[in-house]
């Protein structure tokens, strides 16, 4: 089966498209990446996404329009990737689209809201209308992966933990897969790939460690008057000095003391927190580079602290992925704070870091089509493992059923 995975993360840089050939069934899944590319968002569309990240600015009509606009953008990214790979839409069996998360609020982990009974409803929202994707491409599309896990009592994340277990478990070594996107998340993989009597993974732990690039990007943008959207090659952090008072305040963030399973997002570590940090740093007389340095150290320490507090064993290898893996200053700090571990990048073990999350949602779509689970309940906190996503038929739906029938 050839599946196209689509992913846009919390940094909202653009849409990653990964075309993947997949065969077999877990745990012996054969996966081959055929093509990957990033389609950057149109600047005006990206601005609109960031407006809808902010609860004080979003509105139902704005989100409604953005849902369809993102559907068009995801469909265009899929068609561009197919053409660039030298393929035709008819060569693709499935699309697995994560969509764009604009809000992720698992209220029960923080005790709920304060305005009324519905503040206590755990919820997550990814947009990028799958009907538009299926209509424009003609390809059956599986989307909205997180909501089923939330319905089963889980956090809806991190979903990539199941894919991490499939692809990266090591027979002899404990490994940690550390993604540093907008948010940081880790999957701990015990040596030997243990399973229970049902063949489901055991001993795997996954959770969001806290901020990834999000606060660093925010501070870098402010420090450069908007000229930079991220700290290029960690240059600003390398020039700055860590402020211990501000760092101590950041390390007291209550999210870091929550026990897994746990997830977070912009509602905790987004622009609102970035603005508070900047204003506090300005009042303290810090330079822009000092603030960037301090939040970079905070990000690295939050990862190291999560390992010490919540992993059952210190990993022998930490494998970095996501945009933060290419920030030399952040990576150097992780080497320092994770002194007992070998710190590698995805490319060191033969995988393209930039393609990983889009590839993961291609695999999850493949598993959904075959009516197989896509979660590890110990990682998400769900009551049980579930089949993920919603299927939107494309023009190839009847052919798919005949050729790759779903097992019942």
C-alpha positions as CSV (number, residue, x, y, z in Angstrom):
1,X,0.0,0.0,0.0
2,X,1.2,3.5,-0.7
3,X,0.1,6.1,1.8
4,X,0.6,9.8,1.9
5,X,0.9,11.3,5.4
6,X,0.2,15.0,6.1
7,X,1.3,16.8,9.2
8,X,1.4,20.4,10.5
9,X,2.8,20.8,14.0
10,X,2.5,23.4,16.8
11,X,5.1,25.6,15.1
12,X,2.8,25.8,12.0
13,X,5.7,26.3,9.6
14,X,3.9,24.5,6.9
15,X,2.6,21.1,5.8
16,X,4.9,18.1,5.8
17,X,4.0,15.4,3.2
18,X,5.5,12.0,3.3
19,X,4.8,9.3,0.7
20,X,5.4,5.9,2.3
21,X,5.2,2.3,1.0
22,X,3.9,0.1,3.8
23,X,3.5,-3.7,3.9
24,X,2.8,-6.3,6.5
25,X,1.4,-6.2,10.0
26,X,2.8,-5.3,13.4
27,X,5.3,-6.0,14.7
28,X,6.8,-6.9,11.4
29,X,5.8,-3.8,9.4
30,X,7.9,-3.0,6.4
31,X,8.1,0.8,5.8
32,X,9.9,2.6,3.0
33,X,9.9,6.4,2.7
34,X,9.5,7.2,-1.0
35,X,9.4,11.0,-0.8
36,X,9.1,13.9,1.6
37,X,8.7,17.6,1.3
38,X,7.5,20.6,3.3
39,X,5.0,23.0,1.8
40,X,5.4,26.3,3.7
41,X,2.1,28.1,4.5
42,X,1.2,31.2,2.7
43,X,2.1,34.0,5.1
44,X,-1.4,35.3,5.4
45,X,-2.8,31.8,6.1
46,X,-0.1,31.3,8.7
47,X,-1.1,34.6,10.4
48,X,-4.7,33.4,10.5
49,X,-3.7,30.1,12.1
50,X,-1.8,32.0,14.8
51,X,-4.8,34.2,15.4
52,X,-6.9,31.1,16.0
53,X,-4.4,29.8,18.4
54,X,-5.3,32.6,20.8
55,X,-8.6,32.1,22.6
56,X,-9.2,35.9,23.0
57,X,-9.0,36.4,19.2
58,X,-10.7,33.3,17.8
59,X,-14.4,33.1,16.9
60,X,-16.6,30.3,15.5
61,X,-16.9,31.9,12.1
62,X,-13.1,32.4,11.8
63,X,-12.4,28.8,12.8
64,X,-15.1,27.6,10.4
65,X,-13.5,29.4,7.5
66,X,-10.0,28.3,8.5
67,X,-11.1,24.7,8.6
68,X,-11.9,24.7,4.9
69,X,-9.0,26.9,4.0
70,X,-6.6,24.5,5.6
71,X,-8.4,21.6,3.8
72,X,-7.5,23.3,0.5
73,X,-3.9,23.9,1.7
74,X,-3.5,20.2,2.8
75,X,-5.0,19.0,-0.5
76,X,-2.6,21.2,-2.5
77,X,0.4,20.0,-0.5
78,X,-0.6,16.4,-1.2
79,X,-0.9,17.0,-4.9
80,X,2.4,18.9,-5.0
81,X,4.2,16.0,-3.3
82,X,2.6,13.4,-5.6
83,X,3.7,15.3,-8.7
84,X,7.2,16.0,-7.3
85,X,7.6,12.3,-6.5
86,X,6.8,11.4,-10.1
87,X,3.6,9.8,-9.2
88,X,-0.1,10.2,-10.1
89,X,-3.0,10.6,-7.6
90,X,-4.2,7.1,-8.7
91,X,-0.9,5.7,-7.3
92,X,-1.8,6.7,-3.8
93,X,-4.1,4.4,-1.8
94,X,-4.7,6.5,1.3
95,X,-4.0,9.9,2.8
96,X,-3.5,10.1,6.5
97,X,-4.0,13.8,7.6
98,X,-3.3,14.9,11.1
99,X,-4.6,18.4,10.4
100,X,-3.6,21.5,12.4
101,X,-4.1,21.5,16.1
102,X,-5.6,24.8,17.2
103,X,-6.6,23.8,20.8
104,X,-5.8,20.9,23.0
105,X,-7.4,21.0,26.5
106,X,-7.5,17.9,28.5
107,X,-9.2,19.6,31.4
108,X,-9.1,16.8,33.8
109,X,-5.3,16.8,34.1
110,X,-5.4,20.3,35.5
111,X,-8.7,20.1,37.4
112,X,-10.8,21.7,34.7
113,X,-11.9,25.2,34.1
114,X,-13.7,27.6,36.4
115,X,-16.6,29.0,34.3
116,X,-19.1,26.2,34.4
117,X,-19.7,22.4,34.0
118,X,-18.6,22.2,30.4
119,X,-15.1,23.6,31.3
120,X,-14.5,20.1,32.6
121,X,-14.9,18.3,29.3
122,X,-11.6,17.0,27.9
123,X,-11.3,18.1,24.3
124,X,-8.9,18.5,21.4
125,X,-9.4,20.2,18.0
126,X,-7.5,19.6,14.8
127,X,-8.8,21.3,11.7
128,X,-8.1,21.0,7.9
129,X,-11.4,19.6,6.5
130,X,-10.9,16.0,5.2
131,X,-13.9,16.2,2.9
132,X,-12.0,19.0,1.0
133,X,-8.9,16.8,0.8
134,X,-10.7,13.8,-0.5
135,X,-12.7,15.9,-3.0
136,X,-9.7,17.7,-4.4
137,X,-7.4,14.6,-4.6
138,X,-9.9,11.8,-5.2
139,X,-8.0,9.8,-2.5
140,X,-9.7,8.2,0.5
141,X,-8.6,10.3,3.5
142,X,-8.3,9.3,7.2
143,X,-8.2,12.2,9.6
144,X,-8.9,13.4,13.1
145,X,-6.8,10.7,14.8
146,X,-6.6,12.2,18.3
147,X,-10.3,12.4,19.2
148,X,-11.0,8.7,19.5
149,X,-8.3,8.3,22.2
150,X,-9.7,11.3,24.1
151,X,-13.1,9.7,23.9
152,X,-11.6,6.6,25.4
153,X,-10.3,8.6,28.4
154,X,-6.8,9.4,27.0
155,X,-4.8,12.5,26.4
156,X,-5.1,12.1,22.6
157,X,-1.3,12.3,22.5
158,X,1.5,11.4,22.0
159,X,0.2,9.2,19.2
160,X,3.6,8.7,17.6
161,X,4.6,6.5,20.6
162,X,3.0,3.5,18.8
163,X,5.0,4.2,15.6
164,X,8.1,4.8,17.7
165,X,7.7,1.3,19.2
166,X,7.2,-0.3,15.8
167,X,10.2,1.4,14.1
168,X,12.8,2.2,16.8
169,X,12.8,-0.4,19.5
170,X,16.2,-1.9,20.2
171,X,16.9,-5.5,21.3
172,X,19.6,-4.5,23.8
173,X,19.3,-0.8,24.6
174,X,16.8,1.4,26.4
175,X,16.1,4.2,24.0
176,X,14.3,7.6,24.3
177,X,12.9,9.2,21.2
178,X,12.8,13.0,21.9
179,X,10.9,15.1,19.5
180,X,11.5,18.9,19.8
181,X,8.8,20.6,17.8
182,X,6.8,23.4,19.2
183,X,6.3,21.2,22.2
184,X,8.8,18.6,23.4
185,X,7.7,15.0,23.7
186,X,9.4,11.7,24.6
187,X,8.8,8.1,24.0
188,X,10.7,5.7,26.2
189,X,11.3,2.3,24.6
190,X,12.5,-0.5,26.9
191,X,15.2,-2.9,25.6
192,X,13.9,-6.1,24.1
193,X,10.5,-4.9,22.8
194,X,8.4,-6.6,25.5
195,X,4.7,-7.4,24.8
196,X,1.8,-8.7,26.8
197,X,-0.3,-11.8,26.1
198,X,-2.2,-9.9,23.4
199,X,0.9,-8.9,21.6
200,X,0.5,-5.2,22.7
201,X,3.6,-3.2,23.8
202,X,4.5,-3.1,27.5
203,X,6.9,-0.9,29.3
204,X,6.6,2.0,26.8
205,X,6.1,5.4,28.3
206,X,5.4,8.6,26.3
207,X,4.4,12.1,27.3
208,X,5.0,15.8,26.5
209,X,8.0,17.0,28.4
210,X,7.0,20.6,28.1
211,X,8.1,23.4,25.8
212,X,10.1,22.6,22.7
213,X,10.8,25.4,20.2
214,X,7.7,27.4,21.0
215,X,9.1,29.8,23.7
216,X,12.5,30.0,21.9
217,X,10.8,31.0,18.6
218,X,8.7,33.6,20.4
219,X,11.7,35.2,22.2
220,X,13.8,35.1,19.0
221,X,11.0,36.9,17.1
222,X,10.7,39.6,19.7
223,X,14.5,39.9,20.0
224,X,14.9,40.6,16.3
225,X,11.9,42.8,15.9
226,X,10.1,40.1,13.8
227,X,13.0,39.5,11.4
228,X,13.6,36.0,12.6
229,X,10.8,33.5,13.3
230,X,13.3,31.2,15.2
231,X,16.8,31.3,16.6
232,X,18.9,30.5,13.6
233,X,21.5,27.9,14.4
234,X,21.1,28.8,18.1
235,X,23.0,32.1,17.5
236,X,21.0,34.3,19.9
237,X,21.1,31.8,22.7
238,X,24.9,31.3,22.2
239,X,25.4,35.1,22.6
240,X,23.2,35.5,25.7
241,X,23.6,34.8,29.4
242,X,21.2,32.7,31.5
243,X,19.3,34.6,34.1
244,X,19.0,32.3,37.1
245,X,16.1,34.1,38.7
246,X,14.0,34.0,35.6
247,X,15.1,30.4,35.0
248,X,14.0,29.3,38.5
249,X,10.6,30.9,38.0
250,X,10.2,29.0,34.7
251,X,11.2,25.7,36.2
252,X,8.5,26.1,38.8
253,X,5.8,25.8,36.1
254,X,3.2,23.3,37.5
255,X,3.1,21.3,34.2
256,X,6.6,20.0,34.9
257,X,5.3,18.4,38.2
258,X,2.4,16.6,36.7
259,X,2.9,12.8,36.4
260,X,2.4,11.1,33.0
261,X,0.4,10.5,31.0
262,X,0.2,14.2,30.2
263,X,0.1,16.4,27.2
264,X,0.3,20.1,26.6
265,X,0.4,22.8,23.9
266,X,0.0,26.5,23.2
267,X,-2.6,26.9,25.9
268,X,0.3,26.4,28.4
269,X,3.5,27.4,26.5
270,X,2.2,29.6,23.7
271,X,2.4,33.3,22.9
272,X,0.7,34.3,26.1
273,X,3.5,32.8,28.2
274,X,6.1,34.1,25.7
275,X,4.7,37.6,26.2
276,X,4.9,37.3,30.0
277,X,8.5,36.1,29.9
278,X,9.5,38.9,27.6
279,X,7.9,41.6,29.7
280,X,9.5,40.1,32.9
281,X,12.9,40.0,31.2
282,X,12.6,43.6,30.0
283,X,11.8,44.7,33.6
284,X,14.8,42.8,34.8
285,X,17.0,44.6,32.3
286,X,17.8,41.5,30.2
287,X,18.9,41.7,26.6
288,X,16.9,39.9,23.9
289,X,19.8,37.4,23.6
290,X,19.7,36.8,27.4
291,X,16.0,36.0,27.3
292,X,16.5,33.6,24.3
293,X,19.3,31.9,26.2
294,X,17.2,31.5,29.3
295,X,14.2,30.0,27.6
296,X,16.6,27.7,25.7
297,X,18.1,26.5,28.9
298,X,14.6,26.1,30.4
299,X,13.6,23.9,27.4
300,X,16.7,21.6,27.8
301,X,16.4,21.4,31.6
302,X,12.6,20.5,31.3
303,X,13.6,17.6,29.1
304,X,16.3,16.4,31.4
305,X,14.1,16.8,34.5
306,X,11.3,14.8,32.9
307,X,13.8,11.9,32.3
308,X,15.0,11.9,35.9
309,X,11.5,12.2,37.4
310,X,9.4,10.0,35.1
311,X,11.4,7.4,33.1
312,X,11.8,4.0,34.6
313,X,15.4,3.8,33.4
314,X,17.9,6.4,32.1
315,X,18.1,5.6,28.4
316,X,21.4,4.5,26.8
317,X,20.5,6.5,23.7
318,X,18.5,9.6,23.2
319,X,17.5,10.1,19.6
320,X,16.5,13.7,18.7
321,X,13.9,14.7,16.1
322,X,12.0,17.8,15.1
323,X,13.3,21.3,14.4
324,X,15.0,21.6,17.8
325,X,17.4,18.8,16.8
326,X,19.1,21.3,14.4
327,X,19.6,24.0,17.1
328,X,23.3,23.5,18.1
329,X,23.0,25.5,21.3
330,X,20.0,23.5,22.5
331,X,21.6,20.2,21.5
332,X,24.8,21.1,23.3
333,X,22.8,21.8,26.4
334,X,21.1,18.4,26.1
335,X,24.5,16.7,25.8
336,X,25.4,18.5,29.1
337,X,22.3,17.7,31.0
338,X,21.9,14.1,29.7
339,X,25.4,13.2,30.5
340,X,24.9,9.5,30.8
341,X,23.2,9.1,27.5
342,X,24.4,8.9,23.9
343,X,22.6,11.8,22.1
344,X,21.9,11.1,18.4
345,X,19.9,12.6,15.7
346,X,17.3,10.6,13.6
347,X,19.7,10.7,10.6
348,X,22.3,8.8,12.7
349,X,20.1,5.8,12.7
350,X,19.0,6.1,9.0
351,X,15.7,8.1,9.3
352,X,14.9,11.6,8.0
353,X,13.9,13.6,11.1
354,X,11.9,16.2,9.1
355,X,9.7,13.4,7.6
356,X,9.1,11.5,10.9
357,X,5.7,12.9,12.0
358,X,4.1,12.9,8.5
359,X,5.4,9.3,8.1
360,X,3.9,8.4,11.5
361,X,0.4,9.5,10.4
362,X,0.8,7.6,7.1
363,X,1.5,4.5,9.3
364,X,-1.5,5.2,11.6
365,X,-3.8,5.6,8.6
366,X,-2.5,2.3,7.3
367,X,-3.3,0.7,10.6
368,X,-6.7,2.3,10.8
369,X,-7.6,1.0,7.3
370,X,-6.7,-2.5,8.5
371,X,-8.9,-2.1,11.6
372,X,-5.9,-2.3,13.9
373,X,-5.2,-0.3,17.0
374,X,-2.9,2.8,16.8
375,X,-2.4,3.7,20.5
376,X,-0.6,2.5,23.6
377,X,-2.9,3.2,26.5
378,X,-0.1,3.4,29.0
379,X,1.2,6.4,27.0
380,X,-2.0,8.3,26.4
381,X,-3.8,7.3,29.6
382,X,-6.8,5.8,27.7
383,X,-8.9,3.0,29.2
384,X,-8.1,0.8,26.2
385,X,-6.3,0.8,22.9
386,X,-8.5,2.0,20.0
387,X,-8.6,2.2,16.2
388,X,-8.0,5.9,15.4
389,X,-9.4,8.4,12.9
390,X,-12.4,9.0,10.7
391,X,-12.5,7.7,7.1
392,X,-13.7,10.1,4.3
393,X,-14.2,8.1,1.1
394,X,-12.5,9.3,-2.1
395,X,-13.0,8.3,-5.7
396,X,-10.8,5.2,-5.0
397,X,-12.8,4.0,-2.1
398,X,-14.6,1.1,-3.8
399,X,-11.3,0.0,-5.4
400,X,-9.6,0.1,-2.0
401,X,-12.3,-2.0,-0.4
402,X,-11.9,-4.6,-3.1
403,X,-8.1,-4.5,-3.2
404,X,-7.3,-3.8,0.5
405,X,-10.4,-5.0,2.3
406,X,-10.8,-4.1,5.9
407,X,-10.7,-7.0,8.3
408,X,-13.7,-7.3,10.7
